[in-house]
Amino acid sequence: MIFSIEIAYGWEGGIYKEAIKMPETINGREKIKAYLSANDISIASLATMYGMSKQDLSDYLAGRKKNPKANQVILKIISDFKLS
């Protein structure tokens, strides 16, 4: 699975702004959820392994939180469990 970051440049209100579009992690999130289900691993257990709250990990896996930290966690889990 390859992810890329797109950078968009533009003027807004006379100020030059740079926006970074985060990679979409739908496939990665689905792979993680399928792996957890198939191996009877709870989100709470996985969250503990990564030193985070169950609610944050649940939000990341559901796509409710889409930020750099969410992408980093999703990609780390995919890498650690070799899900790609």
PyMOL Python script that loads the backbone (N, CA, C, O; Angstrom):
from pymol import cmd

cmd.read_pdbstr("""\
ATOM      1  N   MET A   1       0.855  -1.164   0.000  1.00  0.00           N
ATOM      2  CA  MET A   1       0.000   0.000   0.000  1.00  0.00           C
ATOM      3  C   MET A   1       0.901   1.227   0.000  1.00  0.00           C
ATOM      4  O   MET A   1       1.752   1.384   0.875  1.00  0.00           O
ATOM      5  N   ILE A   2       0.709   2.077  -0.969  1.00  0.00           N
ATOM      6  CA  ILE A   2       1.517   3.282  -1.082  1.00  0.00           C
ATOM      7  C   ILE A   2       0.651   4.491  -0.779  1.00  0.00           C
ATOM      8  O   ILE A   2      -0.458   4.619  -1.297  1.00  0.00           O
ATOM      9  N   PHE A   3       1.160   5.368   0.054  1.00  0.00           N
ATOM     10  CA  PHE A   3       0.468   6.596   0.394  1.00  0.00           C
ATOM     11  C   PHE A   3       1.305   7.762  -0.091  1.00  0.00           C
ATOM     12  O   PHE A   3       2.535   7.709  -0.073  1.00  0.00           O
ATOM     13  N   SER A   4       0.642   8.800  -0.517  1.00  0.00           N
ATOM     14  CA  SER A   4       1.375   9.990  -0.937  1.00  0.00           C
ATOM     15  C   SER A   4       0.752  11.210  -0.286  1.00  0.00           C
ATOM     16  O   SER A   4      -0.408  11.201   0.123  1.00  0.00           O
ATOM     17  N   ILE A   5       1.536  12.234  -0.205  1.00  0.00           N
ATOM     18  CA  ILE A   5       1.048  13.504   0.330  1.00  0.00           C
ATOM     19  C   ILE A   5       1.059  14.510  -0.803  1.00  0.00           C
ATOM     20  O   ILE A   5       2.083  14.718  -1.455  1.00  0.00           O
ATOM     21  N   GLU A   6      -0.079  15.129  -1.032  1.00  0.00           N
ATOM     22  CA  GLU A   6      -0.185  16.151  -2.063  1.00  0.00           C
ATOM     23  C   GLU A   6      -0.084  17.513  -1.398  1.00  0.00           C
ATOM     24  O   GLU A   6      -0.665  17.744  -0.337  1.00  0.00           O
ATOM     25  N   ILE A   7       0.651  18.403  -2.024  1.00  0.00           N
ATOM     26  CA  ILE A   7       0.781  19.755  -1.485  1.00  0.00           C
ATOM     27  C   ILE A   7       0.126  20.718  -2.463  1.00  0.00           C
ATOM     28  O   ILE A   7       0.448  20.734  -3.651  1.00  0.00           O
ATOM     29  N   ALA A   8      -0.788  21.512  -1.953  1.00  0.00           N
ATOM     30  CA  ALA A   8      -1.491  22.492  -2.787  1.00  0.00           C
ATOM     31  C   ALA A   8      -1.046  23.887  -2.368  1.00  0.00           C
ATOM     32  O   ALA A   8      -0.937  24.182  -1.178  1.00  0.00           O
ATOM     33  N   TYR A   9      -0.793  24.732  -3.341  1.00  0.00           N
ATOM     34  CA  TYR A   9      -0.367  26.100  -3.072  1.00  0.00           C
ATOM     35  C   TYR A   9      -1.432  27.062  -3.583  1.00  0.00           C
ATOM     36  O   TYR A   9      -2.093  26.778  -4.582  1.00  0.00           O
ATOM     37  N   GLY A  10      -1.600  28.164  -2.929  1.00  0.00           N
ATOM     38  CA  GLY A  10      -2.558  29.140  -3.414  1.00  0.00           C
ATOM     39  C   GLY A  10      -2.580  30.397  -2.569  1.00  0.00           C
ATOM     40  O   GLY A  10      -2.008  30.467  -1.481  1.00  0.00           O
ATOM     41  N   TRP A  11      -3.261  31.378  -3.116  1.00  0.00           N
ATOM     42  CA  TRP A  11      -3.413  32.657  -2.423  1.00  0.00           C
ATOM     43  C   TRP A  11      -4.755  32.688  -1.742  1.00  0.00           C
ATOM     44  O   TRP A  11      -5.769  32.304  -2.325  1.00  0.00           O
ATOM     45  N   GLU A  12      -4.762  33.142  -0.514  1.00  0.00           N
ATOM     46  CA  GLU A  12      -6.020  33.302   0.200  1.00  0.00           C
ATOM     47  C   GLU A  12      -5.933  34.599   0.993  1.00  0.00           C
ATOM     48  O   GLU A  12      -5.116  34.724   1.906  1.00  0.00           O
ATOM     49  N   GLY A  13      -6.759  35.540   0.649  1.00  0.00           N
ATOM     50  CA  GLY A  13      -6.758  36.811   1.362  1.00  0.00           C
ATOM     51  C   GLY A  13      -5.430  37.543   1.260  1.00  0.00           C
ATOM     52  O   GLY A  13      -5.031  38.242   2.192  1.00  0.00           O
ATOM     53  N   GLY A  14      -4.743  37.386   0.135  1.00  0.00           N
ATOM     54  CA  GLY A  14      -3.469  38.056  -0.056  1.00  0.00           C
ATOM     55  C   GLY A  14      -2.306  37.377   0.655  1.00  0.00           C
ATOM     56  O   GLY A  14      -1.179  37.872   0.634  1.00  0.00           O
ATOM     57  N   ILE A  15      -2.588  36.245   1.281  1.00  0.00           N
ATOM     58  CA  ILE A  15      -1.534  35.510   1.986  1.00  0.00           C
ATOM     59  C   ILE A  15      -1.302  34.195   1.256  1.00  0.00           C
ATOM     60  O   ILE A  15      -2.241  33.468   0.933  1.00  0.00           O
ATOM     61  N   TYR A  16      -0.046  33.912   1.009  1.00  0.00           N
ATOM     62  CA  TYR A  16       0.313  32.666   0.344  1.00  0.00           C
ATOM     63  C   TYR A  16       0.209  31.529   1.353  1.00  0.00           C
ATOM     64  O   TYR A  16       0.869  31.552   2.392  1.00  0.00           O
ATOM     65  N   LYS A  17      -0.611  30.548   1.048  1.00  0.00           N
ATOM     66  CA  LYS A  17      -0.817  29.448   1.985  1.00  0.00           C
ATOM     67  C   LYS A  17      -0.447  28.127   1.336  1.00  0.00           C
ATOM     68  O   LYS A  17      -0.572  27.953   0.124  1.00  0.00           O
ATOM     69  N   GLU A  18       0.001  27.216   2.152  1.00  0.00           N
ATOM     70  CA  GLU A  18       0.338  25.872   1.711  1.00  0.00           C
ATOM     71  C   GLU A  18      -0.532  24.908   2.507  1.00  0.00           C
ATOM     72  O   GLU A  18      -0.546  24.939   3.737  1.00  0.00           O
ATOM     73  N   ALA A  19      -1.243  24.066   1.806  1.00  0.00           N
ATOM     74  CA  ALA A  19      -2.080  23.081   2.474  1.00  0.00           C
ATOM     75  C   ALA A  19      -1.597  21.693   2.101  1.00  0.00           C
ATOM     76  O   ALA A  19      -1.325  21.411   0.934  1.00  0.00           O
ATOM     77  N   ILE A  20      -1.494  20.847   3.082  1.00  0.00           N
ATOM     78  CA  ILE A  20      -1.077  19.476   2.827  1.00  0.00           C
ATOM     79  C   ILE A  20      -2.301  18.590   2.957  1.00  0.00           C
ATOM     80  O   ILE A  20      -2.965  18.578   3.993  1.00  0.00           O
ATOM     81  N   LYS A  21      -2.592  17.851   1.901  1.00  0.00           N
ATOM     82  CA  LYS A  21      -3.687  16.903   1.942  1.00  0.00           C
ATOM     83  C   LYS A  21      -3.150  15.601   2.523  1.00  0.00           C
ATOM     84  O   LYS A  21      -2.148  15.061   2.056  1.00  0.00           O
ATOM     85  N   MET A  22      -3.828  15.115   3.537  1.00  0.00           N
ATOM     86  CA  MET A  22      -3.383  13.890   4.175  1.00  0.00           C
ATOM     87  C   MET A  22      -3.788  12.694   3.323  1.00  0.00           C
ATOM     88  O   MET A  22      -4.812  12.734   2.641  1.00  0.00           O
ATOM     89  N   PRO A  23      -2.989  11.629   3.360  1.00  0.00           N
ATOM     90  CA  PRO A  23      -3.336  10.444   2.582  1.00  0.00           C
ATOM     91  C   PRO A  23      -4.605   9.812   3.128  1.00  0.00           C
ATOM     92  O   PRO A  23      -4.865   9.868   4.330  1.00  0.00           O
ATOM     93  N   GLU A  24      -5.379   9.225   2.267  1.00  0.00           N
ATOM     94  CA  GLU A  24      -6.605   8.556   2.682  1.00  0.00           C
ATOM     95  C   GLU A  24      -6.229   7.194   3.255  1.00  0.00           C
ATOM     96  O   GLU A  24      -5.399   6.489   2.683  1.00  0.00           O
ATOM     97  N   THR A  25      -6.823   6.828   4.359  1.00  0.00           N
ATOM     98  CA  THR A  25      -6.454   5.586   5.033  1.00  0.00           C
ATOM     99  C   THR A  25      -7.619   4.606   5.144  1.00  0.00           C
ATOM    100  O   THR A  25      -7.605   3.724   6.003  1.00  0.00           O
ATOM    101  N   ILE A  26      -8.621   4.751   4.289  1.00  0.00           N
ATOM    102  CA  ILE A  26      -9.791   3.869   4.376  1.00  0.00           C
ATOM    103  C   ILE A  26      -9.381   2.408   4.268  1.00  0.00           C
ATOM    104  O   ILE A  26      -9.766   1.602   5.115  1.00  0.00           O
ATOM    105  N   ASN A  27      -8.611   2.049   3.249  1.00  0.00           N
ATOM    106  CA  ASN A  27      -8.204   0.657   3.079  1.00  0.00           C
ATOM    107  C   ASN A  27      -7.402   0.170   4.273  1.00  0.00           C
ATOM    108  O   ASN A  27      -7.597  -0.954   4.735  1.00  0.00           O
ATOM    109  N   GLY A  28      -6.512   0.995   4.771  1.00  0.00           N
ATOM    110  CA  GLY A  28      -5.708   0.622   5.930  1.00  0.00           C
ATOM    111  C   GLY A  28      -6.555   0.406   7.169  1.00  0.00           C
ATOM    112  O   GLY A  28      -6.356  -0.558   7.908  1.00  0.00           O
ATOM    113  N   ARG A  29      -7.499   1.307   7.391  1.00  0.00           N
ATOM    114  CA  ARG A  29      -8.385   1.160   8.550  1.00  0.00           C
ATOM    115  C   ARG A  29      -9.188  -0.127   8.458  1.00  0.00           C
ATOM    116  O   ARG A  29      -9.355  -0.835   9.452  1.00  0.00           O
ATOM    117  N   GLU A  30      -9.684  -0.430   7.263  1.00  0.00           N
ATOM    118  CA  GLU A  30     -10.467  -1.656   7.070  1.00  0.00           C
ATOM    119  C   GLU A  30      -9.611  -2.898   7.293  1.00  0.00           C
ATOM    120  O   GLU A  30     -10.072  -3.871   7.889  1.00  0.00           O
ATOM    121  N   LYS A  31      -8.374  -2.870   6.820  1.00  0.00           N
ATOM    122  CA  LYS A  31      -7.472  -4.011   7.029  1.00  0.00           C
ATOM    123  C   LYS A  31      -7.208  -4.230   8.513  1.00  0.00           C
ATOM    124  O   LYS A  31      -7.188  -5.365   8.988  1.00  0.00           O
ATOM    125  N   ILE A  32      -7.008  -3.144   9.235  1.00  0.00           N
ATOM    126  CA  ILE A  32      -6.761  -3.260  10.676  1.00  0.00           C
ATOM    127  C   ILE A  32      -7.984  -3.834  11.375  1.00  0.00           C
ATOM    128  O   ILE A  32      -7.857  -4.742  12.196  1.00  0.00           O
ATOM    129  N   LYS A  33      -9.171  -3.316  11.060  1.00  0.00           N
ATOM    130  CA  LYS A  33     -10.390  -3.809  11.707  1.00  0.00           C
ATOM    131  C   LYS A  33     -10.623  -5.282  11.396  1.00  0.00           C
ATOM    132  O   LYS A  33     -11.029  -6.042  12.275  1.00  0.00           O
ATOM    133  N   ALA A  34     -10.371  -5.692  10.160  1.00  0.00           N
ATOM    134  CA  ALA A  34     -10.529  -7.100   9.780  1.00  0.00           C
ATOM    135  C   ALA A  34      -9.531  -7.975  10.539  1.00  0.00           C
ATOM    136  O   ALA A  34      -9.874  -9.063  11.002  1.00  0.00           O
ATOM    137  N   TYR A  35      -8.298  -7.490  10.661  1.00  0.00           N
ATOM    138  CA  TYR A  35      -7.269  -8.243  11.386  1.00  0.00           C
ATOM    139  C   TYR A  35      -7.648  -8.394  12.858  1.00  0.00           C
ATOM    140  O   TYR A  35      -7.518  -9.478  13.427  1.00  0.00           O
ATOM    141  N   LEU A  36      -8.113  -7.315  13.467  1.00  0.00           N
ATOM    142  CA  LEU A  36      -8.516  -7.373  14.871  1.00  0.00           C
ATOM    143  C   LEU A  36      -9.637  -8.384  15.071  1.00  0.00           C
ATOM    144  O   LEU A  36      -9.609  -9.171  16.017  1.00  0.00           O
ATOM    145  N   SER A  37     -10.611  -8.361  14.190  1.00  0.00           N
ATOM    146  CA  SER A  37     -11.741  -9.272  14.280  1.00  0.00           C
ATOM    147  C   SER A  37     -11.299 -10.726  14.098  1.00  0.00           C
ATOM    148  O   SER A  37     -11.692 -11.601  14.870  1.00  0.00           O
ATOM    149  N   ALA A  38     -10.483 -10.976  13.077  1.00  0.00           N
ATOM    150  CA  ALA A  38     -10.034 -12.338  12.772  1.00  0.00           C
ATOM    151  C   ALA A  38      -9.159 -12.921  13.878  1.00  0.00           C
ATOM    152  O   ALA A  38      -9.120 -14.137  14.066  1.00  0.00           O
ATOM    153  N   ASN A  39      -8.465 -12.062  14.601  1.00  0.00           N
ATOM    154  CA  ASN A  39      -7.539 -12.527  15.635  1.00  0.00           C
ATOM    155  C   ASN A  39      -8.033 -12.263  17.054  1.00  0.00           C
ATOM    156  O   ASN A  39      -7.279 -12.387  18.020  1.00  0.00           O
ATOM    157  N   ASP A  40      -9.304 -11.899  17.166  1.00  0.00           N
ATOM    158  CA  ASP A  40      -9.944 -11.666  18.463  1.00  0.00           C
ATOM    159  C   ASP A  40      -9.132 -10.706  19.339  1.00  0.00           C
ATOM    160  O   ASP A  40      -8.877 -10.974  20.513  1.00  0.00           O
ATOM    161  N   ILE A  41      -8.735  -9.581  18.735  1.00  0.00           N
ATOM    162  CA  ILE A  41      -7.997  -8.538  19.448  1.00  0.00           C
ATOM    163  C   ILE A  41      -8.929  -7.342  19.610  1.00  0.00           C
ATOM    164  O   ILE A  41      -9.531  -6.885  18.638  1.00  0.00           O
ATOM    165  N   SER A  42      -9.047  -6.844  20.815  1.00  0.00           N
ATOM    166  CA  SER A  42      -9.938  -5.703  21.050  1.00  0.00           C
ATOM    167  C   SER A  42      -9.223  -4.393  20.733  1.00  0.00           C
ATOM    168  O   SER A  42      -7.996  -4.306  20.768  1.00  0.00           O
ATOM    169  N   ILE A  43     -10.018  -3.390  20.427  1.00  0.00           N
ATOM    170  CA  ILE A  43      -9.465  -2.056  20.199  1.00  0.00           C
ATOM    171  C   ILE A  43      -8.790  -1.562  21.477  1.00  0.00           C
ATOM    172  O   ILE A  43      -7.762  -0.888  21.418  1.00  0.00           O
ATOM    173  N   ALA A  44      -9.366  -1.896  22.624  1.00  0.00           N
ATOM    174  CA  ALA A  44      -8.775  -1.486  23.903  1.00  0.00           C
ATOM    175  C   ALA A  44      -7.381  -2.089  24.078  1.00  0.00           C
ATOM    176  O   ALA A  44      -6.461  -1.408  24.531  1.00  0.00           O
ATOM    177  N   SER A  45      -7.226  -3.362  23.718  1.00  0.00           N
ATOM    178  CA  SER A  45      -5.911  -4.011  23.832  1.00  0.00           C
ATOM    179  C   SER A  45      -4.900  -3.374  22.898  1.00  0.00           C
ATOM    180  O   SER A  45      -3.756  -3.123  23.277  1.00  0.00           O
ATOM    181  N   LEU A  46      -5.334  -3.116  21.674  1.00  0.00           N
ATOM    182  CA  LEU A  46      -4.436  -2.497  20.698  1.00  0.00           C
ATOM    183  C   LEU A  46      -4.060  -1.084  21.141  1.00  0.00           C
ATOM    184  O   LEU A  46      -2.907  -0.672  21.011  1.00  0.00           O
ATOM    185  N   ALA A  47      -5.032  -0.353  21.660  1.00  0.00           N
ATOM    186  CA  ALA A  47      -4.763   1.007  22.148  1.00  0.00           C
ATOM    187  C   ALA A  47      -3.733   0.977  23.271  1.00  0.00           C
ATOM    188  O   ALA A  47      -2.846   1.828  23.323  1.00  0.00           O
ATOM    189  N   THR A  48      -3.847   0.004  24.166  1.00  0.00           N
ATOM    190  CA  THR A  48      -2.884  -0.133  25.258  1.00  0.00           C
ATOM    191  C   THR A  48      -1.489  -0.410  24.715  1.00  0.00           C
ATOM    192  O   THR A  48      -0.506   0.137  25.215  1.00  0.00           O
ATOM    193  N   MET A  49      -1.399  -1.258  23.692  1.00  0.00           N
ATOM    194  CA  MET A  49      -0.099  -1.572  23.083  1.00  0.00           C
ATOM    195  C   MET A  49       0.579  -0.321  22.531  1.00  0.00           C
ATOM    196  O   MET A  49       1.805  -0.212  22.552  1.00  0.00           O
ATOM    197  N   TYR A  50      -0.218   0.613  22.041  1.00  0.00           N
ATOM    198  CA  TYR A  50       0.325   1.825  21.427  1.00  0.00           C
ATOM    199  C   TYR A  50       0.286   3.037  22.363  1.00  0.00           C
ATOM    200  O   TYR A  50       0.560   4.161  21.941  1.00  0.00           O
ATOM    201  N   GLY A  51      -0.052   2.805  23.622  1.00  0.00           N
ATOM    202  CA  GLY A  51      -0.012   3.876  24.617  1.00  0.00           C
ATOM    203  C   GLY A  51      -0.992   5.002  24.358  1.00  0.00           C
ATOM    204  O   GLY A  51      -0.677   6.175  24.559  1.00  0.00           O
ATOM    205  N   MET A  52      -2.182   4.636  23.912  1.00  0.00           N
ATOM    206  CA  MET A  52      -3.184   5.661  23.624  1.00  0.00           C
ATOM    207  C   MET A  52      -4.529   5.235  24.190  1.00  0.00           C
ATOM    208  O   MET A  52      -4.702   4.096  24.624  1.00  0.00           O
ATOM    209  N   SER A  53      -5.471   6.158  24.179  1.00  0.00           N
ATOM    210  CA  SER A  53      -6.794   5.835  24.712  1.00  0.00           C
ATOM    211  C   SER A  53      -7.583   5.001  23.706  1.00  0.00           C
ATOM    212  O   SER A  53      -7.387   5.097  22.495  1.00  0.00           O
ATOM    213  N   LYS A  54      -8.478   4.184  24.247  1.00  0.00           N
ATOM    214  CA  LYS A  54      -9.359   3.369  23.405  1.00  0.00           C
ATOM    215  C   LYS A  54     -10.202   4.268  22.508  1.00  0.00           C
ATOM    216  O   LYS A  54     -10.426   3.955  21.339  1.00  0.00           O
ATOM    217  N   GLN A  55     -10.665   5.379  23.056  1.00  0.00           N
ATOM    218  CA  GLN A  55     -11.522   6.288  22.286  1.00  0.00           C
ATOM    219  C   GLN A  55     -10.779   6.884  21.097  1.00  0.00           C
ATOM    220  O   GLN A  55     -11.330   6.956  19.999  1.00  0.00           O
ATOM    221  N   ASP A  56      -9.529   7.314  21.303  1.00  0.00           N
ATOM    222  CA  ASP A  56      -8.759   7.867  20.184  1.00  0.00           C
ATOM    223  C   ASP A  56      -8.557   6.824  19.092  1.00  0.00           C
ATOM    224  O   ASP A  56      -8.778   7.109  17.915  1.00  0.00           O
ATOM    225  N   LEU A  57      -8.137   5.614  19.472  1.00  0.00           N
ATOM    226  CA  LEU A  57      -7.913   4.579  18.460  1.00  0.00           C
ATOM    227  C   LEU A  57      -9.214   4.223  17.756  1.00  0.00           C
ATOM    228  O   LEU A  57      -9.228   4.025  16.541  1.00  0.00           O
ATOM    229  N   SER A  58     -10.292   4.140  18.497  1.00  0.00           N
ATOM    230  CA  SER A  58     -11.596   3.864  17.901  1.00  0.00           C
ATOM    231  C   SER A  58     -11.969   4.952  16.890  1.00  0.00           C
ATOM    232  O   SER A  58     -12.469   4.653  15.805  1.00  0.00           O
ATOM    233  N   ASP A  59     -11.723   6.205  17.249  1.00  0.00           N
ATOM    234  CA  ASP A  59     -12.001   7.322  16.336  1.00  0.00           C
ATOM    235  C   ASP A  59     -11.121   7.251  15.091  1.00  0.00           C
ATOM    236  O   ASP A  59     -11.592   7.528  13.988  1.00  0.00           O
ATOM    237  N   TYR A  60      -9.854   6.883  15.253  1.00  0.00           N
ATOM    238  CA  TYR A  60      -8.947   6.756  14.106  1.00  0.00           C
ATOM    239  C   TYR A  60      -9.430   5.650  13.169  1.00  0.00           C
ATOM    240  O   TYR A  60      -9.465   5.835  11.953  1.00  0.00           O
ATOM    241  N   LEU A  61      -9.803   4.495  13.737  1.00  0.00           N
ATOM    242  CA  LEU A  61     -10.225   3.362  12.915  1.00  0.00           C
ATOM    243  C   LEU A  61     -11.569   3.612  12.236  1.00  0.00           C
ATOM    244  O   LEU A  61     -11.831   3.079  11.158  1.00  0.00           O
ATOM    245  N   ALA A  62     -12.415   4.416  12.861  1.00  0.00           N
ATOM    246  CA  ALA A  62     -13.718   4.743  12.273  1.00  0.00           C
ATOM    247  C   ALA A  62     -13.621   5.899  11.282  1.00  0.00           C
ATOM    248  O   ALA A  62     -14.568   6.160  10.540  1.00  0.00           O
ATOM    249  N   GLY A  63     -12.488   6.591  11.266  1.00  0.00           N
ATOM    250  CA  GLY A  63     -12.328   7.732  10.372  1.00  0.00           C
ATOM    251  C   GLY A  63     -12.937   9.008  10.911  1.00  0.00           C
ATOM    252  O   GLY A  63     -13.071   9.990  10.181  1.00  0.00           O
ATOM    253  N   ARG A  64     -13.310   9.003  12.189  1.00  0.00           N
ATOM    254  CA  ARG A  64     -13.884  10.214  12.785  1.00  0.00           C
ATOM    255  C   ARG A  64     -12.822  11.273  13.039  1.00  0.00           C
ATOM    256  O   ARG A  64     -13.113  12.468  13.005  1.00  0.00           O
ATOM    257  N   LYS A  65     -11.599  10.841  13.294  1.00  0.00           N
ATOM    258  CA  LYS A  65     -10.475  11.768  13.454  1.00  0.00           C
ATOM    259  C   LYS A  65      -9.531  11.557  12.285  1.00  0.00           C
ATOM    260  O   LYS A  65      -8.968  10.476  12.108  1.00  0.00           O
ATOM    261  N   LYS A  66      -9.366  12.602  11.493  1.00  0.00           N
ATOM    262  CA  LYS A  66      -8.466  12.539  10.342  1.00  0.00           C
ATOM    263  C   LYS A  66      -7.444  13.653  10.505  1.00  0.00           C
ATOM    264  O   LYS A  66      -7.685  14.799  10.127  1.00  0.00           O
ATOM    265  N   ASN A  67      -6.317  13.301  11.066  1.00  0.00           N
ATOM    266  CA  ASN A  67      -5.257  14.271  11.293  1.00  0.00           C
ATOM    267  C   ASN A  67      -3.917  13.553  11.139  1.00  0.00           C
ATOM    268  O   ASN A  67      -3.893  12.331  10.993  1.00  0.00           O
ATOM    269  N   PRO A  68      -2.819  14.276  11.168  1.00  0.00           N
ATOM    270  CA  PRO A  68      -1.516  13.622  10.990  1.00  0.00           C
ATOM    271  C   PRO A  68      -1.254  12.503  12.002  1.00  0.00           C
ATOM    272  O   PRO A  68      -0.687  11.470  11.646  1.00  0.00           O
ATOM    273  N   LYS A  69      -1.660  12.701  13.250  1.00  0.00           N
ATOM    274  CA  LYS A  69      -1.457  11.666  14.271  1.00  0.00           C
ATOM    275  C   LYS A  69      -2.241  10.403  13.919  1.00  0.00           C
ATOM    276  O   LYS A  69      -1.728   9.295  14.073  1.00  0.00           O
ATOM    277  N   ALA A  70      -3.475  10.560  13.451  1.00  0.00           N
ATOM    278  CA  ALA A  70      -4.289   9.407  13.062  1.00  0.00           C
ATOM    279  C   ALA A  70      -3.607   8.634  11.942  1.00  0.00           C
ATOM    280  O   ALA A  70      -3.512   7.408  11.999  1.00  0.00           O
ATOM    281  N   ASN A  71      -3.135   9.344  10.928  1.00  0.00           N
ATOM    282  CA  ASN A  71      -2.456   8.683   9.815  1.00  0.00           C
ATOM    283  C   ASN A  71      -1.197   7.974  10.282  1.00  0.00           C
ATOM    284  O   ASN A  71      -0.903   6.863   9.841  1.00  0.00           O
ATOM    285  N   GLN A  72      -0.457   8.613  11.171  1.00  0.00           N
ATOM    286  CA  GLN A  72       0.775   8.018  11.692  1.00  0.00           C
ATOM    287  C   GLN A  72       0.468   6.712  12.427  1.00  0.00           C
ATOM    288  O   GLN A  72       1.164   5.714  12.237  1.00  0.00           O
ATOM    289  N   VAL A  73      -0.557   6.716  13.252  1.00  0.00           N
ATOM    290  CA  VAL A  73      -0.925   5.522  14.017  1.00  0.00           C
ATOM    291  C   VAL A  73      -1.382   4.411  13.078  1.00  0.00           C
ATOM    292  O   VAL A  73      -0.955   3.266  13.222  1.00  0.00           O
ATOM    293  N   ILE A  74      -2.243   4.735  12.121  1.00  0.00           N
ATOM    294  CA  ILE A  74      -2.735   3.731  11.168  1.00  0.00           C
ATOM    295  C   ILE A  74      -1.570   3.110  10.408  1.00  0.00           C
ATOM    296  O   ILE A  74      -1.488   1.887  10.291  1.00  0.00           O
ATOM    297  N   LEU A  75      -0.677   3.935   9.896  1.00  0.00           N
ATOM    298  CA  LEU A  75       0.466   3.424   9.139  1.00  0.00           C
ATOM    299  C   LEU A  75       1.398   2.595  10.017  1.00  0.00           C
ATOM    300  O   LEU A  75       1.961   1.604   9.552  1.00  0.00           O
ATOM    301  N   LYS A  76       1.567   2.984  11.275  1.00  0.00           N
ATOM    302  CA  LYS A  76       2.419   2.235  12.205  1.00  0.00           C
ATOM    303  C   LYS A  76       1.831   0.858  12.476  1.00  0.00           C
ATOM    304  O   LYS A  76       2.560  -0.134  12.478  1.00  0.00           O
ATOM    305  N   ILE A  77       0.532   0.782  12.702  1.00  0.00           N
ATOM    306  CA  ILE A  77      -0.119  -0.506  12.963  1.00  0.00           C
ATOM    307  C   ILE A  77       0.004  -1.406  11.734  1.00  0.00           C
ATOM    308  O   ILE A  77       0.317  -2.590  11.862  1.00  0.00           O
ATOM    309  N   ILE A  78      -0.240  -0.853  10.551  1.00  0.00           N
ATOM    310  CA  ILE A  78      -0.115  -1.627   9.316  1.00  0.00           C
ATOM    311  C   ILE A  78       1.298  -2.180   9.181  1.00  0.00           C
ATOM    312  O   ILE A  78       1.484  -3.344   8.828  1.00  0.00           O
ATOM    313  N   SER A  79       2.278  -1.355   9.460  1.00  0.00           N
ATOM    314  CA  SER A  79       3.676  -1.778   9.371  1.00  0.00           C
ATOM    315  C   SER A  79       4.005  -2.835  10.428  1.00  0.00           C
ATOM    316  O   SER A  79       4.605  -3.863  10.114  1.00  0.00           O
ATOM    317  N   ASP A  80       3.616  -2.584  11.668  1.00  0.00           N
ATOM    318  CA  ASP A  80       3.944  -3.501  12.762  1.00  0.00           C
ATOM    319  C   ASP A  80       3.326  -4.884  12.570  1.00  0.00           C
ATOM    320  O   ASP A  80       3.956  -5.894  12.882  1.00  0.00           O
ATOM    321  N   PHE A  81       2.100  -4.931  12.060  1.00  0.00           N
ATOM    322  CA  PHE A  81       1.411  -6.207  11.875  1.00  0.00           C
ATOM    323  C   PHE A  81       1.550  -6.740  10.446  1.00  0.00           C
ATOM    324  O   PHE A  81       0.966  -7.767  10.097  1.00  0.00           O
ATOM    325  N   LYS A  82       2.326  -6.032   9.630  1.00  0.00           N
ATOM    326  CA  LYS A  82       2.593  -6.425   8.240  1.00  0.00           C
ATOM    327  C   LYS A  82       1.289  -6.706   7.473  1.00  0.00           C
ATOM    328  O   LYS A  82       1.099  -7.775   6.892  1.00  0.00           O
ATOM    329  N   LEU A  83       0.408  -5.709   7.496  1.00  0.00           N
ATOM    330  CA  LEU A  83      -0.910  -5.842   6.879  1.00  0.00           C
ATOM    331  C   LEU A  83      -0.971  -5.339   5.447  1.00  0.00           C
ATOM    332  O   LEU A  83      -2.027  -5.424   4.819  1.00  0.00           O
ATOM    333  N   SER A  84       0.112  -4.824   4.915  1.00  0.00           N
ATOM    334  CA  SER A  84       0.061  -4.277   3.551  1.00  0.00           C
ATOM    335  C   SER A  84       0.184  -5.362   2.509  1.00  0.00           C
ATOM    336  O   SER A  84       0.160  -5.075   1.313  1.00  0.00           O
TER     337      SER A  84
END
""", "prot")
cmd.dss("prot")
cmd.show_as("cartoon", "prot")
cmd.util.cbc("prot")
cmd.orient("prot")
